[in-house]
Amino acid sequence: MEALLPIIIQAVTGAIGGLGVGAALKQAAMSAVLKVVSGVVGGVAGGQILTNVLSDPNVAGALSGALGDAVGGVVGGGVVTAIVGAVMGAMKKA
């Protein structure tokens, strides 16, 4: 269970980040399901990247543990959702 908790935190916060970015950018081309899915994928990826960066003892600090998982999830989910929305918007215009 200890290995699954960070991934669950990253997935949930990634979905929140994806929905937040989708609402802020008003991307009509994306459904809520697509925002959540891209947010979850980006959240887990962003959380894993941040975890690997923070594994260096010289860099680790306040963003270690659950807080780091949450921040990585929100940022990663938001970034991936913005990228997917931009690509879908460009495809819709073409």
Rosetta silent file (secondary structure, phi, psi, omega in degrees, C-alpha in Angstrom):
SEQUENCE: MEALLPIIIQAVTGAIGGLGVGAALKQAAMSAVLKVVSGVVGGVAGGQILTNVLSDPNVAGALSGALGDAVGGVVGGGVVTAIVGAVMGAMKKA
SCORE:     score description
SCORE:     0.000 S_00000001
   1 L     0.000  -32.248 -179.293    0.000    0.000    0.000 S_00000001
   2 L   -64.944  -29.010  179.410    2.881    2.349    0.683 S_00000001
   3 L   -78.958  -25.807 -177.578    3.979    2.089   -2.933 S_00000001
   4 H   -84.649  -27.193 -175.996    0.474    2.796   -4.252 S_00000001
   5 H   -58.990  -45.695  178.003   -0.311    5.878   -2.159 S_00000001
   6 H   -61.104  -37.006 -179.971    1.965    8.298   -4.068 S_00000001
   7 H   -68.412  -37.902  177.575    0.491    7.158   -7.397 S_00000001
   8 H   -65.261  -43.411  178.189   -3.050    7.630   -6.093 S_00000001
   9 H   -61.366  -44.434 -179.863   -2.194   11.124   -4.846 S_00000001
  10 H   -63.801  -40.504 -178.977   -0.585   11.989   -8.191 S_00000001
  11 H   -66.942  -44.709 -178.516   -3.569   10.665  -10.167 S_00000001
  12 H   -66.930  -46.363 -179.959   -6.173   12.533   -8.104 S_00000001
  13 H   -70.236  -29.034  174.606   -4.275   15.817   -8.077 S_00000001
  14 H   -65.182  -41.488  176.913   -3.505   15.391  -11.788 S_00000001
  15 H   -62.993  -40.548  177.753   -7.227   15.079  -12.512 S_00000001
  16 H   -64.055  -44.108  178.001   -7.854   18.224  -10.462 S_00000001
  17 H   -63.370  -39.729  178.677   -5.101   20.065  -12.331 S_00000001
  18 H   -64.785  -43.370  177.801   -6.468   18.892  -15.680 S_00000001
  19 H   -66.112  -37.891  179.466   -9.984   20.045  -14.880 S_00000001
  20 H   -65.101  -45.620  179.261   -8.666   23.364  -13.583 S_00000001
  21 H   -67.747  -39.503  178.261   -6.607   24.106  -16.674 S_00000001
  22 H   -62.336  -38.360  178.606   -9.433   22.953  -18.934 S_00000001
  23 H   -72.381  -36.376 -178.332  -11.858   25.317  -17.205 S_00000001
  24 H   -70.867  -35.847 -177.323   -9.396   28.196  -17.239 S_00000001
  25 H   -90.008   -8.235  178.138   -8.586   27.886  -20.934 S_00000001
  26 L    50.867   51.196 -179.794  -12.206   27.257  -22.004 S_00000001
  27 L   -84.030  102.748 -175.753  -11.218   24.625  -24.524 S_00000001
  28 L   -70.659  -18.490 -177.121  -14.511   23.646  -26.093 S_00000001
  29 L   -75.416  -11.113 -175.206  -12.885   20.826  -28.039 S_00000001
  30 L  -109.442  133.088  174.108  -12.286   18.799  -24.870 S_00000001
  31 L   -83.453  167.671  179.529  -14.868   16.863  -22.918 S_00000001
  32 H   -64.284  -35.512  179.472  -14.651   16.543  -19.147 S_00000001
  33 H   -63.819  -43.338  179.175  -13.627   12.892  -19.492 S_00000001
  34 H   -65.654  -36.868  176.680  -10.704   13.814  -21.734 S_00000001
  35 H   -63.445  -41.936 -179.802   -9.622   16.528  -19.295 S_00000001
  36 H   -67.726  -45.592 -178.124   -9.656   14.027  -16.421 S_00000001
  37 H   -64.208  -46.152  178.754   -7.824   11.314  -18.367 S_00000001
  38 H   -66.701  -33.474  176.485   -5.119   13.651  -19.637 S_00000001
  39 H   -66.219  -41.081  178.848   -4.836   15.120  -16.149 S_00000001
  40 H   -65.001  -46.434  179.662   -4.377   11.689  -14.563 S_00000001
  41 H   -61.338  -46.723  178.922   -1.723   10.681  -17.110 S_00000001
  42 H   -67.370  -34.748  179.208    0.102   13.981  -16.702 S_00000001
  43 H   -64.970  -44.562  178.860   -0.265   13.896  -12.939 S_00000001
  44 H   -67.310  -42.633  179.280    1.348   10.493  -12.584 S_00000001
  45 H   -64.696  -46.437  179.588    4.097   11.402  -15.053 S_00000001
  46 H   -64.296  -38.569  177.540    4.761   14.772  -13.415 S_00000001
  47 H   -64.961  -40.789  178.931    4.754   13.248   -9.964 S_00000001
  48 H   -67.137  -39.532  177.551    7.232   10.574  -10.994 S_00000001
  49 H   -62.917  -46.575  179.854    9.523   13.153  -12.590 S_00000001
  50 H   -64.425  -37.630  177.673    9.423   15.318   -9.479 S_00000001
  51 H   -63.065  -41.638  179.247   10.044   12.276   -7.276 S_00000001
  52 H   -67.970  -36.460  177.773   13.113   11.355   -9.328 S_00000001
  53 H   -67.737  -39.487 -177.453   14.430   14.923   -9.170 S_00000001
  54 L   -80.733   -2.418  177.734   13.875   15.059   -5.417 S_00000001
  55 L   -72.547  -17.450  175.054   15.649   11.748   -4.846 S_00000001
  56 L   -73.584  123.077 -176.953   18.901   13.737   -4.920 S_00000001
  57 L   -63.131  -21.560  179.286   19.626   14.685   -1.280 S_00000001
  58 L   -76.302  -21.741 -176.720   20.957   18.078   -2.357 S_00000001
  59 L  -100.948  -30.133 -175.062   17.629   19.016   -3.954 S_00000001
  60 L   -61.718  141.199  179.839   15.126   17.385   -1.582 S_00000001
  61 L  -163.877 -120.505 -176.051   13.461   19.719    0.845 S_00000001
  62 L   -70.345  -23.033 -176.410    9.925   20.857    1.420 S_00000001
  63 L   -95.162   33.598  175.663    8.583   19.073   -1.662 S_00000001
  64 L  -101.077  155.802  178.463    9.303   15.558   -0.509 S_00000001
  65 L    80.626 -147.040 -174.173    6.621   13.058    0.400 S_00000001
  66 H   -65.561  -34.553  178.869    2.917   13.630   -0.122 S_00000001
  67 H   -64.603  -41.677  177.211    3.294   17.363   -0.765 S_00000001
  68 H   -64.552  -39.001  176.874    5.729   16.696   -3.587 S_00000001
  69 H   -63.035  -42.168 -179.146    3.393   14.100   -5.067 S_00000001
  70 H   -66.755  -44.472 -179.607    0.495   16.566   -4.957 S_00000001
  71 H   -65.320  -45.717  178.426    2.453   19.436   -6.514 S_00000001
  72 H   -61.542  -37.637  178.752    3.890   17.205   -9.227 S_00000001
  73 H   -66.086  -46.679 -179.383    0.433   15.830   -9.945 S_00000001
  74 H   -63.921  -47.128 -178.126   -1.263   19.209  -10.278 S_00000001
  75 H   -66.484  -47.362  179.967    1.483   20.690  -12.437 S_00000001
  76 H   -62.410  -43.031  178.155    1.878   17.595  -14.614 S_00000001
  77 H   -63.657  -40.380  178.173   -1.863   17.210  -15.081 S_00000001
  78 H   -66.202  -42.471 -178.717   -2.265   20.845  -15.998 S_00000001
  79 H   -65.582  -48.084 -178.710    0.594   20.817  -18.495 S_00000001
  80 H   -65.274  -39.366  178.046   -0.534   17.655  -20.284 S_00000001
  81 H   -64.496  -40.138  177.370   -4.151   18.856  -20.411 S_00000001
  82 H   -63.688  -40.384  179.372   -3.041   22.189  -21.890 S_00000001
  83 H   -66.292  -45.745  179.581   -0.975   20.390  -24.532 S_00000001
  84 H   -63.331  -40.712  178.301   -3.818   18.012  -25.431 S_00000001
  85 H   -64.236  -39.849  178.379   -6.252   20.932  -25.603 S_00000001
  86 H   -65.984  -41.254  178.757   -3.949   22.924  -27.873 S_00000001
  87 H   -65.772  -43.923  179.609   -3.490   19.965  -30.214 S_00000001
  88 H   -67.225  -35.374  176.356   -7.227   19.267  -30.339 S_00000001
  89 H   -64.698  -40.074  178.309   -7.973   22.938  -30.920 S_00000001
  90 H   -68.642  -35.769  178.342   -5.529   23.027  -33.813 S_00000001
  91 H   -69.330  -33.099 -179.656   -7.036   19.864  -35.270 S_00000001
  92 H   -69.914  -35.028 -179.166  -10.527   21.330  -35.014 S_00000001
  93 H   -75.007  -27.739 -176.710   -9.510   24.472  -36.926 S_00000001
  94 L   -77.551    0.000    0.000   -7.814   22.520  -39.706 S_00000001
